[in-house]
């Protein structure tokens, strides 16, 4: 028999052993990329709330928010209790021949929380799957008689073939095959939107557009659509019978100060809403798309098409039970209100840092518990840094922004035990995205640490960062 590693053995692996196994069986490039940051050389022992406990005893403040997954923080007790109860009672995970009380209850709760007749839900596993399911349903709604789906020029909807075809972020930099009939318009630009529609309208005034996929708040670029844009897009989609899909995979469940970002605009209702990330409370892999009844009824609600869109793991038992608890927590603990309070603290604190470090900070942006800090690129890299980096990297037009933001991330972790990350949609930003269970004390810890790091200046930050990366690269080889 082959020698298999047990759970006990896995939990005792050293970081060197983990790097070795990743290099052999997962990805050597991930080891090279992540292993040269401080957090890529540490192992986690446990996590709770906004804090991560490392194996060596250090406590790390997690200001990544799990890249949208951890509105509830790590291991929220009510979410854990729901999962423990499910297992202790030996509930059945999945079976397509039985109806699920968890799917029924979760669908009811979403319908109760969302405006208008957003009443019908489907629960796949990832945000990209939710987007693809929504677009597929929009196509079926028009019975295949229309062939175009519109997205924005900064869109990020996922990395699968379909969702990736609707993603314009440079994060997908390889030319994968595209689903047919995609076109784009400039984010939050009505003139560009009108032109995109005109390109797909025939001489008889008939539209070929079956869906518009839009992020009301673009988490990857920290931009949001103004109200007048969203209302006009809604009006046009209604007039031309185009299915309007709002992607709130990242911004859902309170992140920007409303349960979903679009709900800050009274009377605005999409035809389909996608959600994931914090929908699972940080413990389950679940997503959803919730649709208005007329769209679903026409697309799928007949005996012949009832299972035309289905997956084996749809409504997986423990995942839907977990989501039930996670949704209740988000509502009962007022996550939107928490995000607004965090937003007030972050907006004021980051604006103050930007003013005091104006030579280094170009601008700050964001809303609620999702902000970003844009650093000045400067005309050229210091010679001491140019001499240390590969020529291929030095030719990147965003090299300074990437290195400088990476240097800040590295220094926050190395010197202050604070975990952050960066966004790279058109511009490079230090993303400030605490979980919604964080409080004023955590925000002040972060702001003081960022103040200290920024005070070091460009030359010291970059030189320390490049030297640290080179040293770490040698250690992980």
Order of alpha helices (4+ residues) and beta strands (2+ residues): alpha-alpha-alpha-beta-beta-beta-alpha-alpha-beta-alpha-beta-alpha-beta-alpha-beta-beta-beta-alpha-beta-beta-beta-alpha-alpha-alpha-beta-beta-alpha-alpha-alpha-beta-beta-beta-alpha-alpha
